[in-house]
Every structure is written in structure tokens, then in C-alpha cells.
Amino acid sequence: MKVYLKTYGCQANIADSEAIAGILKQDNYELTDNEEEADTIIVNTCSVKNSSQSKELHYIREKAKTKKVVVGGCLTKTLDIRKYAPEITAVFDTNSILKIPEVLQKEEDHFSNVKENRLTAPVIRKDKSIGIISIGEGCLNSCTFCATKLARGNLRSYRIGDIKRSVEKAVKEECKKIYLTSQDNGCYGFDIKTSLPELLNELTTIEGNYIIRVGMMNPWHLTKILTELIEAYKSEKIMKFLHIPVQSGSEKILKHMKRIHTVENYKTAVKEFRKIFPEISIATDVIVGYPFEAEEDFQLTYNLIKETKPEVLNISKFSSRPGTKASELKQLSSEMIKERSVRLYSLYQEYRKNNCSIT
């Protein structure tokens, strides 16, 4: 059987797809880069945005007209996929990736509430120079807008020894970059009495020519490990990159979002990291147009970005996700959300063009 794998979403999804590919190859399935010659298409979905969901469902419906289509990923826990595409062959969730040969063979759905440890699974990397290593599944937050929590559940951190062996394997296979990914790297280890700095300190003892890029961490959890994390980042094997999504500059909106952290938590992290690592690249995420966001709330976000000038700014126009608390709230007009998004992006373009010279 020839299988084509279509992936949407974040680094964690890419890591899952690399494991799916490795598992299928080990089970003697033939992988193809040409979806037209495939017998079966596996779609690994993302549930973060409505725009992504629309693209995914359109793709699934179109391909299911002529191919066997098996759907996995985060969207399978937040939507009844068969309601939108009844022709599909099978559905599986993020806890059933190790079962993918069985899903294809039996053409039956597979869901589980037990989180898998896929660190020892074979992988076929999308980019042979990058080893994407998942350090855990799920998170400790309960953000009102997030559908990923519905799909991935509560935190389950992988053991440091297991992660280290995966990184060692990737380095031996000549990966020059190691991406550590999860839904929230900041709370890594809180469930198993360890922490991200302890993990990094162990990983940087691995010999070889590589650099580690640490993925997203929420400001509140980062606050708990700030001093230790800065020390760990002093290693030349840690990329000077920090992704801390603030989401809003308004304390009122953060409270509605159940984000736990404060604006000051974010500002402190940016200040302390830049003090020690002036060359660091700071990335943050902002949601524009969250329900209840008044003009003064947006202006607080605008001012925060103007003050902290993150090198990377990911702007998301709020979109209501099924099953989330925010989906029950009255939405702002799409025109208002677009207008605010344009204003914020213009600010970002201006200070980046002027080499962060705005005061």
C-alpha cells in the first residue's frame, strides 16, 4: 500500500508525522511524496484556527472523493470529523499514533485516553538536519480560547533519560539542530519533579556538533524557573531564542483568557534575558479581537509590543474554536478585528524596518 502523509500545524504535529512515517516504513508500507499515486492519504490535522480548520476539511472532503483518507491529529478530538466528511476511511487521535498500522489494516477508528511515549518510535525526518524531539504531551493551563488542550489534555512529561537518548540518536544521525517541542515547554517536568533547566543542563552534555532550539513556553511557568533557565541558556549549545506568548497587554483580557500570567511576568522575562543575552531573539504571540477586548485593551497590547519590540510577532485574529469556553462568548465584528490586526502588524513592520528605533 502506498501512503501519502499530509501535515498541518506546529512542530509537535510535524514530530508526530515523522513518527507516523517511521512506524509505517518499519511496517513495510510504501511512503510516497505524490498524493495522486497514493492508495491512502493520512491527514495529520491542527485545531488552532478556524482558517486552518476550513482548509483541512476542504482538503479531506476533496481527497475522500477518490482516495481512502485517514484523519488524525488535534482536530479529531475537537470535531466529529465524520459529520463534515462521512466518506473518510478511519479516524485516530494523538494518543493512537503507535497504532497507525492497525488503523490502516482494519480501517477502523482508534481513540485512547492514555498518552503514548513515542520517543523510541522510528522517525523519517522532513528535514534531515533537524531533529524534532517532543519532551511531553499536554499542558497545565486551561486557556479559554485553546482547542489544543481539548485534544492533548493535561501534562505528561517524558523522562530526561528518554529524551536524552532521543537527542543522542538525532545527533548521531547528523542532525545539526535539535528542536525541543511540546504544548508548553515552560512547565516541563512539573509533574515528575524536574524542570526544563535540569533537562537542558543534561542535554548539553551530549557531545557533537549541534544546537538546541527551545520551543514555546508560557510566561507564568517561565517565571518559576527564570533564574535557572538563564543559567542553562549560557551554554553555547542553546540557541539564543525565546518564544513566550503574551497574548494580550491587558490584564483584564488575560484574566478572561485564564492565562494566569501577568503582563509584568512577560516584561520581566524579556528584560532579564536581554540583559544577559543582548543578541537573543524574542518571539511572542498576540490574539487580537478576543471577546470583551475594548479599544483601551487593544491599546495596552499595542503599547506593550511597542515597548518590548519582540523580534518575532505572531498575530492571530481571534477565531472561536468548538468546545472552548471562549466559543460561548459574544464575538467582536470581523471588521474591527481586522482593523486592529492591521494596526499592530504595521507597528511591527515599522520598528523592524527601523531596527527597533521606536521610543
Buried (B, 14 or more C-beta within 10 A) or exposed (E): EBBBBBBBBBBBBBBBBBBBBBBBBEEEBEBBEEBEEBBBBBBBBBBBBBEBBEBBBEBBBEBBEEBBBBBBBBBBBBBEBEEBBEBBBBBBBBBBBBBBBBBBEEEEBBEBEEBBBBBEBBBBBBEEEBBBBBBBBBBBBBBBBBBBBBBBBBBBBBBBEBBBBBBBBBBEEEBBBBBBBBBBBBBBBBBBEBBBBBBBBBBBEBEBEBBBBBBBBBBBBBBBBBEBBBEBBEBEBBBBBBBBBBBBBBBBBBEBBBBBBBBEBBBBBBEBBBEEBEEBEBBBBBBBBBBBBEEEBBBBBBEBBBEBBBBBBBBBBBBBBBBBBBBEBEBBEEEBBEBBBEBBBEBBEEBBEEEEEEE
